[in-house]
Amino acid sequence: MGPPDETGHAFVVLRGDETVGVVLLRAEGDVARVVLDYVTPRFRDFSPGEFVWRRSNVLRDDGFTRVVTPPQMVGAYYDRLGFRPEGGSWVLDL
């Protein structure tokens, strides 16, 4: 991965003082493309991504209108968080 720039967004999700997840996004206009959505095994049922995708307004505040995962994203819990399948990817309208 190259140096950070304005097109990338990174989120570290904490529970107390423990890191439980990491989300990396690449901006393409008003679309946030998921590069990495990782949750540690101990917190897979905690759904740390829920904070990034549903509870936080940070993506909308940054001007995004959609989030799109790579095709055939593994561990698709996205349907529980409001994403819909579209062309092999999961899409969330913000």
TIMI-2910 file (N, C-alpha, C, CB; in pm, 1 decimal, decimal comma, always signed):
<rs>
+----------+----------+----------+----------+----------+----------+----------+----------+----------+----------+----------+----------+------+
!      n_x !      n_y !      n_z !     ca_x !     ca_y !     ca_z !      c_x !      c_y !      c_z !     cb_x !     cb_y !     cb_z ! resn !
+----------+----------+----------+----------+----------+----------+----------+----------+----------+----------+----------+----------+------+
!    +84,3 !   -116,5 !     +0,0 !     +0,0 !     +0,0 !     +0,0 !    +89,0 !   +123,0 !     +0,0 !    -96,0 !     -0,3 !   +120,9 !  Met !
!    +55,8 !   +221,1 !    -79,9 !   +136,0 !   +341,9 !    -92,4 !   +110,1 !   +440,0 !    +20,4 !   +109,0 !   +408,3 !   -224,5 !  Gly !
!   +167,4 !   +557,4 !     +9,3 !   +149,1 !   +658,6 !   +113,2 !     +4,8 !   +706,4 !   +118,8 !   +242,3 !   +777,0 !    +89,2 !  Pro !
!    -38,9 !   +751,5 !   +236,1 !   -176,9 !   +799,0 !   +247,4 !   -198,7 !   +925,4 !   +164,0 !   -211,9 !   +826,3 !   +394,5 !  Pro !
!   -320,9 !   +942,7 !   +117,7 !   -357,1 !  +1064,4 !    +45,2 !   -502,3 !  +1097,9 !    +74,4 !   -334,0 !  +1047,8 !   -107,6 !  Asp !
!   -554,9 !  +1197,9 !     +6,1 !   -691,0 !  +1243,5 !    +32,9 !   -797,6 !  +1144,1 !    -10,5 !   -714,6 !  +1374,3 !    -35,6 !  Glu !
!   -760,9 !  +1042,1 !    -88,2 !   -861,4 !   +949,0 !   -137,3 !   -886,0 !   +832,2 !    -42,9 !   -820,5 !   +896,9 !   -271,1 !  Thr !
!   -806,7 !   +822,0 !    +62,8 !   -821,2 !   +710,0 !   +154,9 !   -879,6 !   +751,4 !   +288,5 !   -688,4 !   +644,0 !   +176,6 !  Gly !
!   -956,4 !   +661,0 !   +347,7 !  -1012,4 !   +679,6 !   +480,9 !   -984,9 !   +552,2 !   +560,2 !  -1166,4 !   +711,7 !   +475,1 !  His !
!   -944,1 !   +568,0 !   +683,6 !   -916,8 !   +453,2 !   +769,9 !   -989,1 !   +471,9 !   +902,0 !   -764,4 !   +435,1 !   +792,8 !  Ala !
!  -1050,2 !   +364,4 !   +950,7 !  -1120,0 !   +366,5 !  +1078,2 !  -1069,4 !   +250,5 !  +1162,8 !  -1274,3 !   +358,5 !  +1058,4 !  Phe !
!  -1033,5 !   +279,8 !  +1284,2 !   -997,9 !   +177,7 !  +1381,3 !  -1111,8 !   +176,3 !  +1482,6 !   -856,6 !   +206,1 !  +1449,8 !  Val !
!  -1173,5 !    +61,0 !  +1500,5 !  -1287,2 !    +48,4 !  +1590,7 !  -1238,6 !    -11,1 !  +1722,3 !  -1399,8 !    -39,5 !  +1527,9 !  Val !
!  -1266,8 !    +57,2 !  +1830,2 !  -1221,9 !    +15,6 !  +1962,8 !  -1340,3 !    -22,7 !  +2049,1 !  -1141,0 !   +126,8 !  +2030,2 !  Leu !
!  -1313,4 !   -113,4 !  +2141,4 !  -1408,3 !   -142,4 !  +2248,8 !  -1327,0 !   -132,1 !  +2376,8 !  -1478,1 !   -286,2 !  +2232,5 !  Arg !
!  -1353,2 !    -27,8 !  +2452,8 !  -1266,3 !     +2,5 !  +2565,1 !  -1131,1 !    +42,6 !  +2509,5 !  -1254,1 !   -118,6 !  +2662,5 !  Gly !
!  -1026,0 !    -24,4 !  +2554,1 !   -892,3 !     +6,1 !  +2503,2 !   -840,6 !   -101,2 !  +2407,1 !   -795,5 !    +21,8 !  +2619,1 !  Asp !
!   -930,0 !   -185,3 !  +2357,3 !   -891,9 !   -293,9 !  +2267,1 !   -936,4 !   -265,2 !  +2124,1 !   -951,8 !   -426,3 !  +2314,9 !  Glu !
!   -844,6 !   -281,6 !  +2029,8 !   -879,5 !   -269,3 !  +1888,1 !   -956,0 !   -393,5 !  +1846,5 !   -752,4 !   -250,0 !  +1799,3 !  Thr !
!  -1075,5 !   -373,5 !  +1789,4 !  -1158,1 !   -487,5 !  +1749,2 !  -1182,4 !   -493,0 !  +1598,8 !  -1290,5 !   -482,7 !  +1821,1 !  Val !
!  -1152,9 !   -383,9 !  +1528,7 !  -1175,4 !   -385,2 !  +1385,3 !  -1104,5 !   -272,2 !  +1314,7 !  -1321,6 !   -378,5 !  +1356,3 !  Gly !
!  -1088,3 !   -290,3 !  +1183,4 !  -1026,9 !   -190,2 !  +1098,5 !  -1106,0 !   -185,0 !   +968,4 !   -876,0 !   -221,7 !  +1072,5 !  Val !
!  -1136,7 !    -64,0 !   +922,5 !  -1204,3 !    -44,7 !   +794,7 !  -1121,2 !    +53,8 !   +713,4 !  -1351,9 !     +6,9 !   +814,1 !  Val !
!  -1085,9 !    +13,4 !   +591,6 !  -1014,7 !   +101,8 !   +499,3 !  -1103,1 !   +125,4 !   +378,3 !   -876,9 !    +41,4 !   +456,9 !  Leu !
!  -1115,0 !   +250,9 !   +338,0 !  -1199,1 !   +288,9 !   +224,7 !  -1117,3 !   +370,7 !   +125,8 !  -1323,3 !   +368,7 !   +271,9 !  Leu !
!  -1153,2 !   +359,6 !     -0,7 !  -1094,9 !   +442,7 !   -106,6 !  -1207,2 !   +526,8 !   -166,2 !  -1024,1 !   +354,8 !   -217,5 !  Arg !
!  -1187,2 !   +655,6 !   -172,9 !  -1288,8 !   +746,1 !   -226,7 !  -1281,6 !   +749,5 !   -378,6 !  -1271,2 !   +887,9 !   -169,3 !  Ala !
!  -1398,6 !   +735,9 !   -439,6 !  -1413,8 !   +755,4 !   -584,2 !  -1532,0 !   +848,8 !   -601,6 !  -1435,3 !   +617,9 !   -661,9 !  Glu !
!  -1504,4 !   +976,9 !   -599,7 !  -1612,5 !  +1075,7 !   -602,8 !  -1692,7 !  +1065,0 !   -475,1 !  -1704,0 !  +1055,7 !   -726,6 !  Gly !
!  -1823,7 !  +1043,4 !   -487,9 !  -1909,8 !  +1031,9 !   -369,4 !  -1931,5 !   +885,9 !   -327,3 !  -2045,0 !  +1098,1 !   -396,6 !  Asp !
!  -1852,1 !   +794,1 !   -384,6 !  -1861,4 !   +652,0 !   -350,4 !  -1741,0 !   +612,8 !   -265,3 !  -1869,0 !   +563,9 !   -478,8 !  Val !
!  -1767,9 !   +546,7 !   -153,3 !  -1662,9 !   +491,9 !    -67,6 !  -1648,6 !   +344,3 !   -101,2 !  -1695,3 !   +512,8 !    +85,1 !  Ala !
!  -1535,4 !   +306,5 !   -156,3 !  -1508,3 !   +166,6 !   -192,0 !  -1435,2 !    +99,0 !    -76,8 !  -1424,5 !   +157,0 !   -323,5 !  Arg !
!  -1488,9 !    -13,2 !    -31,5 !  -1428,2 !    -86,3 !    +78,7 !  -1302,2 !   -156,8 !    +29,0 !  -1528,3 !   -188,1 !   +139,5 !  Val !
!  -1190,3 !   -128,6 !    +93,9 !  -1064,1 !   -194,2 !    +63,2 !  -1041,3 !   -307,1 !   +163,9 !   -946,0 !    -92,3 !    +65,6 !  Val !
!  -1073,4 !   -280,6 !   +290,4 !  -1056,1 !   -378,5 !   +396,5 !  -1164,2 !   -355,8 !   +500,9 !   -914,1 !   -369,1 !   +459,9 !  Leu !
!  -1227,1 !   -462,3 !   +544,5 !  -1323,1 !   -459,4 !   +655,8 !  -1289,3 !   -580,5 !   +741,3 !  -1475,8 !   -461,9 !   +605,6 !  Asp !
!  -1207,5 !   -559,0 !   +843,2 !  -1158,2 !   -670,0 !   +924,3 !  -1201,8 !   -653,0 !  +1068,5 !  -1005,3 !   -680,3 !   +915,7 !  Tyr !
!  -1248,2 !   -763,1 !  +1127,3 !  -1284,7 !   -767,1 !  +1267,9 !  -1210,5 !   -884,3 !  +1330,5 !  -1440,1 !   -780,2 !  +1287,3 !  Val !
!  -1152,9 !   -862,1 !  +1449,0 !  -1082,2 !   -970,5 !  +1516,1 !  -1181,6 !  -1082,0 !  +1548,4 !  -1011,5 !   -919,6 !  +1645,5 !  Thr !
!  -1136,0 !  -1206,3 !  +1547,6 !  -1226,7 !  -1319,7 !  +1569,5 !  -1310,4 !  -1308,4 !  +1696,9 !  -1147,4 !  -1446,9 !  +1574,3 !  Pro !
!  -1252,8 !  -1257,2 !  +1802,4 !  -1324,7 !  -1246,8 !  +1929,8 !  -1446,5 !  -1154,8 !  +1922,4 !  -1230,8 !  -1197,2 !  +2037,4 !  Arg !
!  -1447,8 !  -1061,6 !  +1827,9 !  -1556,4 !   -963,7 !  +1820,3 !  -1639,2 !   -975,5 !  +1693,8 !  -1500,6 !   -825,3 !  +1829,8 !  Phe !
!  -1633,1 !  -1086,9 !  +1626,2 !  -1709,4 !  -1100,3 !  +1501,8 !  -1859,1 !  -1087,6 !  +1524,8 !  -1679,1 !  -1233,4 !  +1436,0 !  Arg !
!  -1909,6 !  -1126,1 !  +1642,6 !  -2052,9 !  -1109,6 !  +1669,3 !  -2085,9 !   -969,3 !  +1718,0 !  -2099,2 !  -1211,6 !  +1772,1 !  Asp !
!  -1987,1 !   -890,4 !  +1753,3 !  -2004,7 !   -753,2 !  +1800,7 !  -2034,6 !   -658,1 !  +1684,8 !  -1879,6 !   -706,5 !  +1876,0 !  Phe !
!  -1997,4 !   -695,5 !  +1563,1 !  -2017,7 !   -614,8 !  +1443,3 !  -1964,1 !   -472,6 !  +1457,5 !  -2164,0 !   -610,2 !  +1409,6 !  Ser !
!  -1833,7 !   -458,9 !  +1476,1 !  -1776,4 !   -324,7 !  +1484,2 !  -1807,6 !   -239,4 !  +1361,9 !  -1627,4 !   -333,8 !  +1502,2 !  Pro !
!  -1824,2 !   -304,4 !  +1246,9 !  -1858,8 !   -229,2 !  +1127,0 !  -1990,7 !   -156,0 !  +1139,5 !  -1863,8 !   -320,7 !  +1009,2 !  Gly !
!  -2077,7 !   -202,5 !  +1228,6 !  -2206,3 !   -135,0 !  +1247,8 !  -2185,1 !    +11,3 !  +1284,8 !  -2289,0 !   -205,8 !  +1356,6 !  Glu !
!  -2082,8 !    +37,9 !  +1365,0 !  -2056,5 !   +177,2 !  +1402,4 !  -2020,8 !   +259,6 !  +1279,5 !  -1943,1 !   +185,1 !  +1506,4 !  Phe !
!  -1931,6 !   +205,8 !  +1195,2 !  -1888,5 !   +279,8 !  +1076,5 !  -2004,3 !   +295,1 !   +978,5 !  -1769,8 !   +209,1 !  +1008,2 !  Val !
!  -2078,5 !   +186,0 !   +955,4 !  -2181,6 !   +187,9 !   +851,1 !  -2313,0 !   +248,9 !   +896,4 !  -2206,6 !    +49,0 !   +802,5 !  Trp !
!  -2356,4 !   +227,8 !  +1021,2 !  -2491,7 !   +268,6 !  +1060,2 !  -2498,7 !   +378,8 !  +1164,9 !  -2564,8 !   +151,1 !  +1110,9 !  Arg !
!  -2415,1 !   +373,8 !  +1264,8 !  -2429,9 !   +467,7 !  +1375,7 !  -2358,9 !   +600,8 !  +1355,0 !  -2379,4 !   +405,0 !  +1500,3 !  Arg !
!  -2249,3 !   +597,6 !  +1284,7 !  -2170,6 !   +718,8 !  +1264,3 !  -2216,5 !   +789,4 !  +1137,4 !  -2020,0 !   +685,7 !  +1256,5 !  Ser !
!  -2215,3 !   +919,8 !  +1139,3 !  -2247,1 !   +998,0 !  +1019,4 !  -2121,1 !  +1044,0 !   +947,5 !  -2332,8 !  +1118,9 !  +1056,1 !  Asn !
!  -2006,2 !   +992,7 !   +987,2 !  -1879,7 !  +1041,6 !   +934,2 !  -1871,9 !  +1026,8 !   +782,4 !  -1764,2 !   +967,9 !   +999,4 !  Val !
!  -1924,9 !   +920,9 !   +726,2 !  -1917,8 !   +903,4 !   +580,7 !  -2005,1 !  +1005,4 !   +508,7 !  -1960,6 !   +761,2 !   +541,6 !  Leu !
!  -2125,3 !  +1026,1 !   +557,5 !  -2213,4 !  +1128,1 !   +499,3 !  -2151,8 !  +1266,8 !   +514,8 !  -2353,1 !  +1124,1 !   +565,7 !  Arg !
!  -2096,6 !  +1291,3 !   +632,6 !  -2034,7 !  +1421,5 !   +658,3 !  -1916,5 !  +1447,3 !   +565,7 !  -1989,3 !  +1430,3 !   +803,3 !  Asp !
!  -1850,6 !  +1340,1 !   +519,2 !  -1739,0 !  +1353,2 !   +425,6 !  -1786,0 !  +1357,2 !   +280,3 !  -1641,3 !  +1238,2 !   +444,8 !  Asp !
!  -1918,2 !  +1359,4 !   +257,8 !  -1971,9 !  +1375,1 !   +122,9 !  -2001,8 !  +1247,0 !    +48,1 !  -1878,7 !  +1453,3 !    +43,9 !  Gly !
!  -1990,4 !  +1132,5 !   +114,5 !  -2021,3 !  +1006,7 !    +47,0 !  -2171,7 !   +984,1 !    +42,2 !  -1952,1 !   +889,2 !   +117,4 !  Phe !
!  -2218,5 !   +925,2 !    -67,4 !  -2359,9 !   +889,6 !    -80,5 !  -2379,6 !   +738,5 !    -88,0 !  -2419,5 !   +955,8 !   -204,4 !  Thr !
!  -2270,7 !   +664,0 !   -116,2 !  -2279,2 !   +518,6 !   -127,4 !  -2150,7 !   +454,4 !    -76,8 !  -2306,5 !   +476,7 !   -273,3 !  Arg !
!  -2165,4 !   +331,5 !    -28,6 !  -2052,0 !   +246,7 !     +6,4 !  -2065,2 !   +120,4 !    -77,0 !  -2047,6 !   +214,3 !   +161,4 !  Val !
!  -1954,1 !    +76,4 !   -138,6 !  -1956,2 !    -42,1 !   -224,2 !  -1840,0 !   -133,2 !   -183,7 !  -1946,7 !     -2,7 !   -376,0 !  Val !
!  -1871,9 !   -261,9 !   -161,2 !  -1767,6 !   -359,7 !   -129,2 !  -1710,8 !   -417,2 !   -258,1 !  -1823,3 !   -473,2 !    -38,8 !  Thr !
!  -1594,1 !   -480,5 !   -249,8 !  -1544,0 !   -553,0 !   -366,5 !  -1638,4 !   -669,5 !   -399,0 !  -1399,0 !   -604,8 !   -341,3 !  Pro !
!  -1638,8 !   -715,1 !   -524,1 !  -1722,0 !   -830,9 !   -558,2 !  -1687,1 !   -952,5 !   -472,4 !  -1706,0 !   -865,6 !   -706,6 !  Pro !
!  -1788,6 !  -1027,2 !   -439,1 !  -1775,6 !  -1150,6 !   -359,9 !  -1700,4 !  -1128,4 !   -228,6 !  -1704,2 !  -1257,5 !   -441,6 !  Gln !
!  -1730,6 !  -1019,3 !   -159,8 !  -1668,3 !   -988,9 !    -30,2 !  -1695,1 !  -1104,2 !    +65,8 !  -1722,4 !   -854,2 !    +28,6 !  Met !
!  -1590,7 !  -1154,8 !   +128,9 !  -1601,9 !  -1265,9 !   +222,7 !  -1659,4 !  -1216,9 !   +354,7 !  -1464,9 !  -1332,7 !   +245,1 !  Val !
!  -1738,4 !  -1301,6 !   +420,5 !  -1793,8 !  -1266,4 !   +550,8 !  -1903,4 !  -1163,3 !   +541,1 !  -1685,6 !  -1215,7 !   +640,8 !  Gly !
!  -1987,9 !  -1179,6 !   +443,0 !  -2089,9 !  -1078,1 !   +416,2 !  -2195,9 !  -1073,4 !   +525,5 !  -2155,9 !  -1104,5 !   +282,0 !  Ala !
!  -2174,7 !   -989,4 !   +624,3 !  -2273,9 !   -958,4 !   +725,9 !  -2349,1 !   -833,4 !   +684,9 !  -2208,2 !   -940,0 !   +864,4 !  Tyr !
!  -2318,8 !   -787,3 !   +565,2 !  -2367,9 !   -657,9 !   +521,0 !  -2519,7 !   -649,9 !   +510,9 !  -2308,2 !   -624,9 !   +389,1 !  Tyr !
!  -2585,5 !   -760,7 !   +478,2 !  -2731,5 !   -756,7 !   +466,9 !  -2796,6 !   -716,8 !   +599,3 !  -2784,9 !   -892,9 !   +421,4 !  Asp !
!  -2735,1 !   -754,4 !   +711,9 !  -2789,4 !   -717,1 !   +843,2 !  -2770,2 !   -568,7 !   +874,1 !  -2723,8 !   -800,6 !   +952,1 !  Arg !
!  -2683,8 !   -502,5 !   +798,2 !  -2652,9 !   -363,0 !   +825,2 !  -2713,6 !   -267,4 !   +723,0 !  -2504,5 !   -344,2 !   +829,2 !  Leu !
!  -2801,8 !   -318,3 !   +637,5 !  -2870,8 !   -231,1 !   +543,1 !  -2813,2 !   -228,6 !   +403,3 !  -2871,5 !    -95,0 !   +595,3 !  Gly !
!  -2705,7 !   -304,2 !   +378,9 !  -2651,0 !   -314,1 !   +243,5 !  -2742,6 !   -401,8 !   +159,7 !  -2506,1 !   -371,2 !   +245,0 !  Phe !
!  -2736,9 !   -386,1 !    +29,0 !  -2811,3 !   -471,4 !    -63,2 !  -2714,5 !   -528,3 !   -166,3 !  -2926,6 !   -392,2 !   -132,7 !  Arg !
!  -2740,7 !   -650,1 !   -212,6 !  -2652,8 !   -706,9 !   -315,8 !  -2674,5 !   -635,9 !   -449,5 !  -2678,0 !   -859,1 !   -331,4 !  Pro !
!  -2564,0 !   -611,6 !   -519,2 !  -2572,1 !   -548,6 !   -651,3 !  -2450,1 !   -589,9 !   -732,6 !  -2580,9 !   -392,6 !   -639,4 !  Glu !
!  -2473,1 !   -670,8 !   -834,4 !  -2365,5 !   -711,0 !   -925,2 !  -2248,8 !   -780,6 !   -858,1 !  -2315,0 !   -592,4 !   -996,9 !  Gly !
!  -2272,7 !   -862,1 !   -758,0 !  -2166,5 !   -933,0 !   -688,5 !  -2108,4 !   -857,1 !   -570,4 !  -2058,0 !   -964,7 !   -783,9 !  Gly !
!  -2139,2 !   -729,6 !   -557,3 !  -2092,9 !   -647,2 !   -446,3 !  -2208,5 !   -622,9 !   -350,0 !  -2034,6 !   -512,8 !   -497,5 !  Ser !
!  -2176,3 !   -561,7 !   -236,8 !  -2277,7 !   -512,9 !   -143,1 !  -2274,7 !   -361,1 !   -148,0 !  -2252,8 !   -566,1 !     +3,4 !  Trp !
!  -2392,7 !   -297,9 !   -151,4 !  -2403,5 !   -153,6 !   -167,0 !  -2489,1 !    -96,6 !    -54,6 !  -2463,0 !   -117,2 !   -305,0 !  Val !
!  -2443,5 !    +13,0 !     +3,5 !  -2519,3 !    +84,0 !   +106,2 !  -2539,1 !   +226,6 !    +59,9 !  -2447,3 !    +79,5 !   +244,3 !  Leu !
!  -2665,5 !   +268,9 !    +48,3 !  -2694,8 !   +409,1 !    +18,8 !  -2699,0 !   +485,5 !   +149,6 !  -2829,2 !   +424,4 !    -59,0 !  Asp !
!  -2623,6 !   +594,5 !   +155,2 !  -2615,6 !   +673,0 !   +278,5 !  -2718,1 !   +785,8 !   +279,6 !  -2475,2 !   +730,3 !   +295,8 !  Leu !
+----------+----------+----------+----------+----------+----------+----------+----------+----------+----------+----------+----------+------+
</rs>
